Amino acid sequence: KKLESQLRDNARTDELTLMPNRAVVMERLRTMLERARSEPGYSFGVLYMDFDRFKQVNDTLGHGVGDELLRQIARRLQDSLRPGDSFAQGNDFDPMAARMGGDEFVVVLPLTAEPAARQAISRLEEILEKHNQLFSPEQKLGLSMGTATGTSGSLLTEVFKIADQAMYTVKSRKKAQSANPDFVPQDQTTSRK
């Protein structure tokens, strides 16, 4: 029974960071969508993030340093959730951070109002930026984040895909900005419903 339980936990946990994995995120989103359909006014946010120049860290400093950086990011994501918020376990409707793979992470959180997503984003960016002192300025990681809001009319795959696409839009804008000094960037975070 103990081995069975351990195998079940392993299948739901990212081995490197010990965070929940993609399967847990999808399960949580299904639960939140069900609640949104049965409870008028309930909605939730998906914050999908990717770290710019992470590959450069792996290539120049080695995968051991890259792995340690991912573990630190996981801890900082945990720190960015308010005290008392859930990180891995807990109520199905508590905020949750998870690693999707590589240098991609997700935070899923219930929203009482649209400003809640903006506050969560600001808090995440502040925590992650504050602790981004590991490397020289040219190796410093940037954060690209996309958001999506799920409501009663949302489809599971839609919400997740919108947040992912929004993150890649932000990343593309940053590349265009660095390649063209005259480029005028939009808001750093793209959000769609």
WOQUIVEN-V323859 format. One record per backbone hydrogen bond with DSSP energy under -0.5 kcal/mol. NH is the residue of the N-H (numbers start at 1). CO is the residue of the C=O. E is the energy in kcal/mol with one decimal. If there is no record, write none. Layout:
BEGIN
<<NH CO E> <NH CO E>>
END
This chain:
BEGIN
<<5 1 -2.6> <6 2 -2.3> <7 3 -2.7> <8 4 -2.2> <9 5 -2.4> <10 6 -2.6> <11 7 -1.8> <12 8 -0.5> <12 9 -1.2> <13 10 -0.9> <14 19 -3.7> <18 14 -2.3> <20 97 -0.7> <21 12 -1.5> <24 21 -0.6> <25 21 -1.9> <26 22 -2.6> <27 23 -1.9> <28 24 -2.6> <29 25 -2.7> <30 26 -2.1> <31 27 -2.0> <32 28 -2.5> <33 29 -2.6> <34 30 -2.2> <35 31 -2.0> <36 32 -2.5> <37 33 -2.0> <38 34 -1.3> <39 35 -2.0> <40 38 -0.5> <42 39 -2.0> <43 111 -0.8> <44 150 -1.9> <45 109 -3.4> <46 148 -2.6> <47 107 -3.1> <48 46 -0.6> <48 146 -3.1> <49 47 -0.5> <49 105 -3.2> <50 144 -2.4> <51 103 -0.9> <52 50 -0.6> <52 142 -2.0> <54 51 -1.2> <57 53 -1.4> <58 54 -2.2> <59 55 -2.9> <60 56 -2.5> <61 57 -2.8> <62 57 -0.7> <62 58 -1.2> <66 62 -1.9> <67 63 -2.9> <68 64 -2.0> <69 65 -2.4> <70 66 -2.1> <71 67 -2.1> <72 68 -2.2> <73 69 -2.6> <74 70 -2.3> <75 71 -2.0> <76 72 -2.4> <77 73 -2.6> <78 74 -2.0> <79 75 -2.3> <80 76 -1.8> <81 77 -0.9> <81 78 -0.8> <85 82 -2.9> <94 91 -1.8> <96 108 -2.5> <97 87 -1.1> <98 106 -2.7> <99 20 -1.9> <100 98 -0.5> <100 104 -2.5> <101 104 -1.2> <104 101 -2.6> <105 49 -2.3> <106 98 -2.8> <107 47 -2.2> <108 96 -2.8> <109 45 -2.3> <110 93 -0.5> <111 43 -2.8> <116 113 -1.7> <117 113 -0.6> <117 114 -1.2> <118 114 -1.2> <119 115 -2.7> <120 116 -2.2> <121 117 -2.5> <122 118 -2.5> <123 119 -2.4> <124 120 -2.5> <125 121 -2.8> <126 122 -2.5> <127 123 -2.5> <128 124 -2.7> <129 125 -2.6> <130 126 -2.5> <131 127 -1.4> <132 129 -1.7> <133 131 -1.3> <139 136 -1.8> <140 136 -0.8> <140 137 -0.7> <142 52 -1.1> <144 50 -2.8> <145 143 -0.5> <146 48 -2.8> <147 190 -2.6> <148 46 -1.6> <149 192 -1.3> <150 44 -3.3> <154 151 -1.9> <159 155 -2.2> <160 156 -1.7> <161 157 -2.3> <162 158 -2.8> <163 159 -1.9> <164 160 -2.1> <165 161 -2.9> <166 162 -2.5> <167 163 -1.9> <168 164 -1.9> <169 165 -2.0> <170 166 -2.1> <171 167 -2.3> <172 168 -2.3> <173 169 -2.2> <174 170 -2.1> <175 171 -2.0> <176 172 -2.5> <177 173 -2.4> <178 174 -2.4> <179 175 -1.9> <180 176 -1.7> <183 180 -2.2> <185 183 -0.7> <190 145 -0.8> <192 147 -1.5>>
END
